[in-house]
Amino acid sequence: GEGMHRFTDPTDGETYVYTQLFLDDIQRVFAAFDQPDLKSVFDVSVTAPEGWQVLANGITEDLGAGRWRAATTPLISTYLVAVAAGPWHSVRTEHRGLPFGIHCRRSLAPHLDTDADEILDITRALYDRYHEKFQEPYPFDSYDQAFVPEFNAGAMENPGLVTFRDDFVFRSAVTDTERQTRAMVIAHEMAHMWFGDLVTLKWWDDIWLNESFAEYMGYQTTLEATRFTQPWVEFGVTRKSWGYDADQRPST
């Protein structure tokens, strides 16, 4: 779950790989500074097994014979470089002229398809609401959301390729609160496209602001843009105590 993670699905034997480079795990994949204000443009090419699909920060092009090339990124921090490759099941659409997609491993395809309309409708609504909030337009060329296996966190705000733990692809009936939580996480990660990815902290001791702002935006924008009416109740129940705990630490 750190650096480049490889997973073989016990259901069908298919294999997937994806990157998780936050905070300082970039050097597990290639040599780079792990200082967030040292940004660069990245040209990524991938050679993968036939039948795999490669996702990255930018739109990817299938060159044939298992070779893929991603569009050159804008300036981004090294910890935000992302690649996810495998025989993904994908649901794709377009919004405001940009390609949007959601992806999961093939064995979860029926479950993703069941919720695809809800996930994409929420994504589009949040995207539109953020454009009302922020003067700067979305700064990347596509918006993919990949639900990946064995993920160490809840989600990660890689520009143009947000990764989520694939527990968010619900396999059975869930409560509306769980659906609200998923919407909030989508909103949280999308807020980072502007605050965290476009505008980036100078050093890691400001990560608290990166995350606190995305939490605020996530709950507030979920309330404003989706059908869910109780995100702040959920915040009070599940998140507020984290702040109380952190505030008591001698390091705070």
C-alpha positions in Angstrom: 0.0 0.0 0.0 3.0 2.3 -0.2 4.8 3.3 -3.3 3.7 0.9 -6.1 1.2 -1.7 -4.8 0.4 -4.9 -6.6 -2.7 -7.0 -5.9 -4.0 -10.2 -7.4 -7.7 -10.7 -7.1 -8.4 -14.1 -5.5 -11.8 -14.1 -7.2 -10.6 -14.3 -10.8 -6.8 -14.2 -10.6 -6.5 -10.8 -12.3 -3.7 -8.5 -11.2 -3.7 -4.7 -10.6 -1.1 -2.2 -9.7 -1.4 1.4 -8.5 0.7 4.1 -6.8 0.3 5.7 -3.4 3.1 8.3 -3.1 1.9 10.4 -0.2 3.7 11.7 1.9 7.3 10.7 1.3 6.8 7.4 -0.6 7.8 8.8 -4.0 11.3 7.4 -3.6 9.8 3.8 -3.5 9.0 4.3 -7.2 11.6 6.7 -8.6 14.2 9.2 -7.4 12.6 12.5 -6.5 12.5 15.2 -3.8 9.6 14.7 -1.4 9.2 18.5 -0.8 5.7 19.5 -1.8 6.6 23.0 -3.1 9.2 21.6 -5.6 6.9 20.9 -8.5 7.5 19.6 -12.0 5.8 18.5 -15.1 5.7 14.7 -15.7 5.7 12.7 -18.8 4.6 9.1 -18.0 4.7 6.1 -20.3 3.8 2.6 -19.2 4.4 -0.8 -20.8 1.7 -3.2 -19.4 0.3 -6.6 -20.2 -2.0 -6.9 -23.1 -5.6 -6.3 -22.0 -4.7 -3.9 -19.3 -5.9 -0.3 -19.1 -3.6 2.4 -17.8 -4.9 5.4 -15.9 -2.7 8.4 -14.9 -2.9 12.0 -13.9 -3.7 13.0 -17.5 -5.6 11.4 -20.4 -3.9 8.2 -21.4 -3.4 7.0 -25.0 -3.1 3.4 -26.0 -0.2 3.1 -28.4 -0.7 -0.6 -29.0 1.4 -3.6 -28.0 0.7 -2.9 -24.3 2.3 0.6 -24.5 0.5 3.6 -23.0 1.4 7.3 -22.8 -0.2 9.9 -20.5 -0.6 13.5 -21.4 2.1 15.8 -19.9 0.9 17.0 -16.5 0.8 20.6 -15.4 3.2 21.5 -12.6 2.4 19.1 -9.7 4.2 17.9 -6.5 6.0 14.6 -6.7 3.7 13.0 -4.1 0.8 13.6 -6.4 2.1 11.6 -9.4 -0.3 8.6 -10.0 -0.6 5.5 -12.2 -3.2 2.7 -11.9 -3.0 -0.2 -14.3 -4.9 -3.4 -14.7 -7.9 -4.9 -16.4 -10.2 -2.3 -14.9 -13.9 -2.3 -15.3 -14.8 1.3 -16.2 -17.8 3.5 -16.5 -17.1 6.6 -18.5 -18.9 9.9 -19.3 -18.2 13.5 -20.2 -18.9 16.6 -18.2 -18.2 20.2 -19.2 -16.1 18.9 -22.1 -13.9 16.8 -19.9 -13.7 13.0 -19.7 -14.9 11.6 -16.3 -14.6 7.9 -15.4 -15.0 5.5 -12.5 -13.1 2.3 -12.3 -12.8 -0.9 -10.2 -11.5 -4.4 -10.5 -13.5 -6.6 -12.8 -14.9 -8.8 -10.0 -16.7 -5.8 -8.5 -18.2 -4.7 -11.8 -21.8 -5.6 -11.0 -21.6 -3.6 -7.8 -20.1 -0.5 -9.4 -22.6 -0.6 -12.2 -25.4 -0.6 -9.6 -24.2 2.6 -8.1 -22.6 4.2 -11.2 -25.4 6.7 -11.8 -25.3 7.9 -8.2 -21.5 8.2 -8.0 -21.4 10.1 -11.4 -24.3 12.3 -10.6 -22.7 13.3 -7.2 -19.4 13.9 -9.0 -20.9 16.2 -11.6 -23.0 18.1 -9.0 -19.9 18.7 -6.8 -17.8 19.7 -9.7 -20.3 22.3 -10.7 -20.7 23.6 -7.2 -16.9 24.0 -6.8 -16.8 26.0 -10.0 -19.4 28.3 -8.3 -17.2 28.6 -5.2 -13.7 28.9 -6.8 -12.8 31.5 -9.4 -10.1 29.3 -10.9 -11.5 26.6 -13.2 -10.6 22.9 -12.6 -6.9 22.8 -13.5 -6.5 19.3 -15.0 -7.6 17.5 -18.2 -9.8 14.7 -16.9 -11.4 13.4 -13.7 -11.0 9.7 -13.0 -11.9 8.0 -9.7 -10.4 4.5 -9.2 -11.7 2.2 -6.4 -8.5 0.2 -5.7 -7.9 -2.9 -3.5 -5.9 -3.0 -0.3 -5.7 0.8 0.0 -4.2 2.1 3.2 -6.2 5.3 3.4 -9.8 6.3 2.7 -8.8 8.1 -0.5 -6.0 10.1 -2.1 -6.3 13.3 -4.1 -4.0 12.5 -7.1 -4.8 15.2 -9.7 -7.1 13.7 -12.4 -6.9 10.3 -10.8 -8.4 10.1 -7.3 -7.9 6.7 -5.7 -10.4 5.3 -3.1 -10.4 2.2 -1.0 -12.8 -0.2 -2.9 -14.9 -0.7 0.2 -16.8 2.3 -1.2 -18.0 -0.1 -4.0 -20.8 -1.4 -1.8 -21.4 -5.2 -2.1 -24.7 -5.3 -0.2 -27.4 -3.0 1.1 -26.0 -0.1 3.2 -27.4 2.7 5.2 -28.0 6.2 3.7 -25.4 7.5 6.1 -22.8 5.2 4.4 -23.8 6.6 1.0 -23.5 10.1 2.5 -20.0 9.3 3.7 -19.0 8.2 0.3 -20.4 11.4 -1.2 -18.4 13.4 1.4 -15.2 11.6 0.6 -15.7 12.4 -3.1 -16.3 16.0 -2.2 -13.2 16.1 0.1 -10.9 14.7 -2.6 -12.3 17.0 -5.3 -11.7 20.1 -3.0 -8.0 19.1 -3.0 -7.8 19.6 -6.8 -7.7 23.3 -6.0 -6.5 23.4 -2.4 -3.6 21.0 -2.2 -2.9 20.1 -5.9 -3.1 23.5 -7.7 -2.2 25.5 -4.5 0.2 23.4 -2.5 1.7 23.6 1.0 5.4 24.6 1.3 6.2 21.9 3.8 4.5 19.0 5.5 3.9 20.9 8.8 1.0 22.6 7.0 -0.7 19.4 6.0 -3.2 20.0 8.8 -4.6 23.0 6.8 -4.6 21.0 3.6 -6.8 18.3 5.2 -8.9 20.6 7.5 -9.9 22.8 4.5 -10.9 19.7 2.5 -12.9 18.3 5.4 -14.8 21.6 5.7 -15.3 21.8 1.9 -16.3 18.2 1.8 -19.1 18.4 4.4 -20.3 21.8 3.3 -20.4 21.1 -0.4 -22.0 17.7 0.1 -24.8 19.5 1.9 -25.1 22.2 -0.8 -24.8 20.0 -4.0 -26.3 16.6 -3.2 -29.5 15.1 -1.8 -27.9 14.4 1.6 -29.1 16.7 4.4 -27.1 15.5 7.4 -23.3 15.7 6.7 -22.7 18.1 9.6 -24.4 15.6 11.9 -22.0 12.9 10.7 -19.2 15.4 11.2 -20.2 15.9 14.8 -20.5 12.1 15.5 -17.4 10.8 13.6 -14.9 13.7 13.1 -15.1 16.3 15.8 -13.6 14.1 18.4 -10.5 13.8 16.3 -10.0 17.5 16.7 -10.4 17.3 20.5 -7.9 14.5 20.6 -5.4 16.4 18.4 -5.8 19.6 20.4 -4.6 17.9 23.6 -1.3 16.7 22.2 1.9 18.4 23.2 2.8 18.6 19.6 -0.2 20.7 18.7 
